[in-house]
Amino acid sequence: FGDWGGKLALINKALYGLVGFCTHFHCHLCAELDRLGFYPSKADQDLWMRDTGNHYEYVAKYIDDLLIISRSLMAILEQCKKPNGPYEFKGVGSPEYYLVSDIKITYEGNSVAELKL
């Protein structure tokens, strides 16, 4: 760090990479998903689901990325995003990949005809 070595710095609006960020975000997101009626999978604590009565909705988390699978995606996003919710979303759209898998989605009208991982 040259001349900056050993000095303190104030980081404004940048949490990613700080010690404990992932744990803090995980706890915060868990509380928010619980508030929305989701519960974690017994097999994977980063996979959340909720029964809507006629289908299930899923939220998969990897560090600070979310993959939301729902017939009412926009309703979930509206509940979570600012100003009413705690989050500001970036890069919202159809997924192209998740973890190391490419995702290919084929639509027929407003419905998903085929999903390939």
N, C-alpha and C positions, 0 to 999 in steps of 0.2 A: 504493500500500500504506500510505499515511499514515505513522504512527509506526513501522510495521514495515519500511519501506523500508530496504534495505541490510543487514538483519540476516539471520543464518543461521537456518534452521529444519530440524529433524529430521523426516523423513517416515517414518511407521511403517506398513507394510503397504499402501502405495499406490504402485504402479509406473507405472500408466497415465498417460501424458502426460509422463513424464520423458524427457529426451534419451537416446536409445539403447535405450529399453525395447523397441521393436518388433524391433530387431536382436537384442537379447539373448534375447527370447522366441522368435524365429524359430530361432536357433541351438540353444536348449534343446529346443524342440519337434522340430526335425530330428533331434537325437540320440536323442530318445525314440522317434520313429516308426521310425528306423533300427533301434533295438534291438528293436522289435516286428516287424521284417521288411518294413516299407513302404519304397518308393523313390519319389523325386520324378519327376513327369512331365517329359519333355524340353521340352514346350511351356510349362509353368507350374510354377515351383518351389514354389508354394503348393498344388499338387494332388499328393497322395501316393496310392499304390496298392500293393496286394499281391495276389498270386495265391494263392488257398487250395486250388487243385487243381480245384474244380468251379465257382468263381465268383471275381470280383474284389471287393475291398473298397476303398473310397475315403475319404480324408480331405481336405477342402478347407478352407483357412485364409484368413481375412481379418482382419488385425491380430491380435486375440486371440479371434476367434470361430471355432468349428470346426463343419463340417457333415460328419457321419460317415455313410457309406452302406455298410451291411453287413447280412448276414443274422444276424450274431451281434454286434449293437451292444453289448449289455450286457457281453459278454466283453472287448471293446476298452475300454469305460469302466472296467471292474474292473481291468484291467491298468494303466491310467493314473492312476486316482484315488488319493488318499491313503487309507490309510496306506502301502500298498505302492508306489504310484506317486507322482509329484511334483505332481499337480494336484488342485485342488478345483473341481468343476464346478458351475456355476449355470445355471439356466434350461434344464435338460435336458428335451427333449420332442420331439414331431414338429415339424419346421420349418414356419413360416408364410411366411417369406421368406428369400432369400439375396441379398446385395448389393441390386440394385434389382428383383429378380424375386419375384413372389408364387409360392408353391408350394402346389399343391392335390394332396392324396393321397387316392385312393379305395382302400379295403381290401375284400378278399373273404376273410373268415376271418382267418387270420394272414398273408396274402400281400398285396402291393401289386398291385392290379388296374390302376391307372392313375396316372401321375405327370405333372402339367402344370406347366410353368414359365411 
